[in-house]
Amino acid sequence: MTRRLTLTMVSVVAGALVLAVAGTTLLLRLNASTQTRRELRTQAIAMARAIEVVQAPRALQALGQALRLQGQQVVRFGPGGRTTDALPDGVSLADLDLGQLQGGHAVTGTHGSLVFAAAPAPRRAGLFVVVLTRRVGTPVRSAAPIFAIAALVALGAAAIVAVDLGRRLTRPLRAAQAATGRIAAGDLAARVPEPVGDDELAQLSRSVNAMAEALERSRGLERQFLLAVSHDLRTPLTSIRGWAEAIVDRSAPDAPEAAATILSEARRLERLVTDLLELAKLDARRFSLDTRAVDVGEVVTATVEGFRPAAEAEGLDLRVDAVPGEGPLATADPDRLAQVVANLVENALKFARSQIAVGTSRDGNHVVLWVADDGPGMDADDLERVFEPFYRSPRSAARTSGSGLGLAIVHQLAHAMGGTVRATTDDEGGCRVTVTLKPWTRIDP
């Protein structure tokens, strides 16, 4: 990058110098040509007046030599505008406007670098015209060495500035390259020094650091999840193995009770594996939705009733604020919506102290489903991360441990059905999870 930047800057400076020299040369040439035309016109008029006074055109040769004229000639025109006298080299009769000359006006013109001027000197014998010429040289020839030195200095300065600027610009890029290489190698603690300012390089450094932080957090959550899942798997497997061995050895005090314990632990394992598979399908978008008009109150009532025995066993009051057939209709998949309600109620059962409330309402044109508990609530950081996969809220007084996947599944399903989900809490404790769904819009055939 430094090399390309240096070549680019040197090329730009060289081009600017060429344009500057060309423009300066053109302006100087135009100025010199204009100045020379003025001088020759003045000189031609003076010599024409001298002819009238001296009455001897040949006497003007000495005057022309004194004025250092490169070409001079006195041309005599007859009454018909004819002449046999020779004109200076580079000037033809077509260049001389006889009408202007006969009217007493001087005539000037240019042919490339040749500048000429002609002034009339009327006499009885005809019209005498003094024609003077001079070639205008290249104005910058004398200053060429100075221009060359200035160009070399400018090009050298441009190269030095480009190299320094290239190093300054590529330093953050090299740091970002090194940091991303370390991150790719597994060092997620690598960070890029963030430069001062808010330019593109600073934003790139912040983006790389944000990516590293996200990866490091994801790895931490994954490790935490693996530890939690390992524990959740080991505990029921240990219980299943112990009771199964007791049944085989005929040492179990109550075989039906041992079998019931094994069945309960097997269902617990099945629920954990099901959550893992469900989340994997949601992440891969390998699931189908049958969206239609859904009575949210009906789905809520039917789903919550399935958790009433578990709530009563824990001494919890499970209230439902929804009436089937009277609530708003939403655009949703009824089976997936029932899964959302089940995950929310199951999550609330872990933390509620005395009661859980489930209800539906309308927020403008949208349909709202909410589940609230009177548990210990959550901190602001938990509210932002509670829907992340593998995340477990550190809320106290949880009755059972979970995989940390329930709310993540709720989040994925709500968004898949075009809705949103959020969690709130208040100072007195308790948590409220709200799912907002799109209203059903009838489409006439």
Protein Blocks (a to p, Z undefined) as FASTA:
>chain_A
ZZmmmmmmmmmmmmmmmmmmmmmmmmmmmmmmmmmmmmmmmmmmmmmmmmmmnopaklmm
mmmmmnopabdcdddddfkopafbdcdehiafklpcfklmmnopacdddehjaccddddd
ddfkbccddddddddddfklmmmmmmmmmmmmmmmmmmmmmmmmmmmmmmmmmmmmmmmm
mmmnopakbccdddedjdfklmmmmmmmmmmmmmmmmmmmmmmmmmmmmmmmmmmmmmmm
mmmmmmmnopafblmlmmmmmmmmmmmmmmmmmmmmmmmmmmnopacdddddddfklmmm
mmmmmmmmmmmmnopacdddddehiaccddddfklmmmmmmmmmmmmmmmomkbccdddd
dehjaccdddddfbebjafklmmmmmpghiacfbehifbdcehlmmmmmmmmmmmnopac
dddddfkgpjdddddddddddddZZ
